């Protein structure tokens, strides 16, 4: 092969390699988090209900999308550059959580209640993203994917809708079993299905409280609990009858992203991600969109999980 042919062949191989590399990470999963107007105080039922039901509803910031508990949703970008947005939310005609507490006597059982659910749409979410990119009240975590990871996540989203699981909001927050999903449980499920969830995320982003059995009303227990009883109650001690509520808190996810940006050196960021809990193949990058802070991980060389996408068979037709 003469020099001209060798150079031509080398350039062709290089072009193919560049194209393959670009395609390998052209896909992305973006986990967005919108914090509530004010951080929720989980120290007692009273402080939590006051913050969510009163204080966070009186805000004059982002009045069209206050999200009193915060909100989490995802964007899945395919190899063709097209994006699909999705987030677990209540259906437009669903009763409010306040109705369940004040009218139906659910008390703290509202945390386990099945609401009529739906999925957020691009039309609903994109204006909120644009608005919060200006204010900075938005955080995001981007995961660079390979084609197989993207296909697995796209399958999860498609079948989630086909199975009708999106019609149950909240519930037991076990979306891969069809037992309901709040917004954060739905978003985190994509990390689990993709195989790049980390124990550190649960440690940093979750809240755990013990709900006293006596304050849990509704179908879960068959009893009625007054608003006053729920508001004046306290979390149960370990030796008292209770049920544990474990939730991913949108505000904690947002604050974690902010802390990563506040780290003075990259080594602090890398350490905060947690080498002991398994690092991603590539180091995280700190990124911004307007005033919104984000973190980017390249997980494209992570192995696919061997477990099934869903943990239960599809419902009978």
HELIX and SHEET records of a PDB file:
HELIX    1   1 UNK A    3  UNK A   24  1                                  22    
HELIX    2   2 UNK A   45  UNK A   53  1                                   9    
HELIX    3   3 UNK A   55  UNK A   57  5                                   3    
HELIX    4   4 UNK A   97  UNK A  102  1                                   6    
HELIX    5   5 UNK A  108  UNK A  112  5                                   5    
HELIX    6   6 UNK A  122  UNK A  135  1                                  14    
HELIX    7   7 UNK A  147  UNK A  162  1                                  16    
HELIX    8   8 UNK A  165  UNK A  167  5                                   3    
HELIX    9   9 UNK A  175  UNK A  177  5                                   3    
HELIX   10  10 UNK A  183  UNK A  194  1                                  12    
HELIX   11  11 UNK A  199  UNK A  205  1                                   7    
HELIX   12  12 UNK A  213  UNK A  215  5                                   3    
HELIX   13  13 UNK A  227  UNK A  232  1                                   6    
HELIX   14  14 UNK A  250  UNK A  262  1                                  13    
HELIX   15  15 UNK A  266  UNK A  273  1                                   8    
HELIX   16  16 UNK A  275  UNK A  277  5                                   3    
SHEET    1   A 6 UNK A  83  UNK A  86  0                                        
SHEET    2   A 6 UNK A  71  UNK A  77 -1                                        
SHEET    3   A 6 UNK A  27  UNK A  34 -1                                        
SHEET    4   A 6 UNK A 139  UNK A 145 -1                                        
SHEET    5   A 6 UNK A 292  UNK A 298  1                                        
SHEET    6   A 6 UNK A 285  UNK A 289 -1                                        
SHEET    1   B 3 UNK A  88  UNK A  90  0                                        
SHEET    2   B 3 UNK A 114  UNK A 119 -1                                        
SHEET    3   B 3 UNK A 168  UNK A 170 -1                                        
SHEET    1   C 2 UNK A 206  UNK A 212  0                                        
SHEET    2   C 2 UNK A 242  UNK A 248 -1                                        
END                                                                             
